[in-house]
Amino acid sequence: MAFSEQLLEDGEQIWAAQKSHPFVRELAAGTLDEAAFRHWVKQDYRYLLDYARLFSIAGSKARDEETMTHLLGVAHDVLDHEMDLHREFAADYGIGQEELETVEKAPTCVAYTGFLVRTAYEGSIGEIAAAMYPCMQGYLDVAEHMAELANEEHRYTPFIELYTGAEFREATAWCREFVDRCGERYPGEHDAMREAFLTSAKLEYRFWEMAYTLEGWEL
């Protein structure tokens, strides 16, 4: 069994919890409170900036040219292309650029991005691969689940289409292969990779919860 599949088996409970979360079920049905979705959009914008940092630092640690080129290319694409798409996506839901750029990270977003950036700086390339994997595979699997639940098109259909589209599937496939390569090359790091994977997966679940509860700072 490929190491990426082993990790998914280890995270099966977390995956199930994500799929059954009310944010996911209500988004699929088109009944999700718009305030919760807007909160997700704004927090995800802040998340993406650190996601680009994760790939950039990972690229500097890669030992082969092909992997370095790909990781740094993803970081560039996020900043040069995906951020623009996110701004356009946000505008469709009434969120302007200034609001995106000035929003304060919610506690869960702070925890998740802090974990990813710390792993990027302090972890091995294998741990980094495992830490980034839940965001890619998780969103694809959850979006496919949403597509199965959805009965008709609605205001959140573009979200489902974005994360079930060919481009995102291709990106996820590369990330899965990256995890498998690291698992094969560094068998002694399997435990550390598994821990990084499960931590990110738990934070993915918390990200849905953060958006659904409109999590913020009390003070």
Buried (B, 14 or more C-beta within 10 A) or exposed (E): EEBBEBBBEEBEEBBEBBBEBBBBBBBBBBEBEEEBBBBBBBBBBBBBBBBBBBBBBBBEBBEEEEBBEBBBEBBBBBBEEBBEEBBEBBEEBEBEEEBBEEBEBBEBBBBBBEBBBEBBEEBBBBBBBBBBBBBBBBBBBBBBBBBEBBEEEBEBBEBBEBBBEEEBBEBBEBBBEBBBBBBEEBEEBBEBBBEBBBBBBBBBBBBBBBBBBEBEEEE
